[in-house]
């Protein structure tokens, strides 16, 4: 869809910008969700054998990260629906 709306002479640039924004989004998402997870799971319980954190605490960290992801998804879905409705109204 993105490439079909780009002019013939600018498709290489559009492709590069599209791929860069996709990669940036994935990297930023991983950083945000790691920060949320790390804020829930306590640090300092590291032993030579590995991290000793109860499974319930780990599950809480994952739950919080996925709840944030779901909230961001719903915000994006609402924005997309509003923009689509506005576009259909303009036609």
N, C-alpha and C positions, 0 to 999 in steps of 0.2 A: 504494500500500500504506500509506504514511504517512497520507495524507489519509483513507483509509477507516477507520482506527482512531481518528481524532480525533472528539471530540464535535461535534455540529452547531454549537454556539455558539462553539467555539474553532478552527474550521478556518482562519480568517484568521491567527490567531497562529501556528498550526502551520505554515502555508504560509510565513510570513515567517521563522520560525526555520529551517525546512528550506532555504530559498533562501540565507539568510545563512550557514549552515554549509557549503553547497555552494560558495559564492563564497569563503569563508574557506579552505576546503580547496584550491581551485585556486590562490589567491594564495600560500598557504603552500608548496604544492608547487613553484610556480615559483621562489620565493625559495630553497628548499632546494636544488633542482637547479642553480640558477645559482651558488650558493655552492660546490657540489661541482665544477661545471665550472670556476669561477674558481680553485679551489685547485689544479687540474691544469694549466691553461693559464697560462704565465708572462705577467706584465705587464711593461710598460716597453719593449716592442718596437714602439711606436707611431710611425709616421712621418706626414707630411702626407698621403701617399697611402693610408693605412689601416694596419691591423694586419698585421705580417709574422710570422706564426706558421706553421710548417710544418703541412701537412695531417695528418701523423701525430700531432702533438701535439694538434691540434683533435679528431681522432678519439678519442684517449685521453680527453679531457675528456668527450666525449659518451658514450663507453663506460662511464666511471665513473658518470655521472649515470643512465644507463639500467640499469646493474647495481644501483644503489641503489633505483631505482624497482621493479625486479623483486623485490628482496629485500623491500621494503615490501609489495608485492602478495602475495607468498607468506605473509608474516606475517598480513596481513589475511584471506587465504583460509583459513589454518589456524584463526584465531580464529573466523571465520564457521562453519567446519565443526564446531568444538567446540561452539559455541553451538547450532547446529542439532541436533547429536546429543543435547545435553543437553535441548533442548526436546522432541525426539521421545521421549526416555526418560521425560520427565515426563508425557507424554500416555498 
